Amino acid sequence: LVRHVGPGNGQAPTPTLIEQPSKQECKEMMTQQLDAAGVSYRFGGWEYGGLDSWDDVFPRDPNDPWGAVHCAERCEANERCMHWDYNCAEVHCMHYGREGFEEDADPQFGRNFWFLGDSSHFGKTYRESGPLRI
């Protein structure tokens, strides 16, 4: 998971980069990080209503923010973001608005490696305007 990059010959400090974790390693790491940060989540995904997304790129500096906690924090910082999910199979974060629906953590579709959470904006929006009616 960690590799050293650079000359390593005493000329310059050798930076340590994180390699992309396997989906199982990612799930274990994200569970620990989310629990430690006190971020509420469940397993599963959200469908439709996408606002933005990005892939975590590896190898990466371990000090750079990445992962499910970063995904949740960026969602919380956007008033339009109601839900977030982080896919450990693809190390990918998605943010969603009011539209869409929740999918369960069915392993047949790999969603047992997806973390899903709601921002505080979701509860506020729902209380103020009720469910979206189509």
GIDA-V98034 format. One record per run of one state. SS is the DSSP state (hx for helix, st for strand, lp for the rest). FROM is the first residue (numbers start at 1). LEN is the number of residues. If there is no record, write none. Layout:
BEGIN
((SS;FROM;LEN) (SS;FROM;LEN))
END
This chain:
BEGIN
((lp;1;1) (st;2;3) (lp;5;11) (st;16;3) (lp;19;4) (hx;23;15) (lp;38;4) (st;42;2) (lp;44;1) (st;45;3) (lp;48;2) (st;50;6) (lp;56;4) (st;60;2) (lp;62;5) (hx;67;10) (lp;77;6) (st;83;5) (lp;88;4) (st;92;5) (lp;97;4) (st;101;3) (lp;104;3) (hx;107;3) (lp;110;1) (hx;111;3) (st;114;5) (lp;119;1) (hx;120;10) (lp;130;5))
END
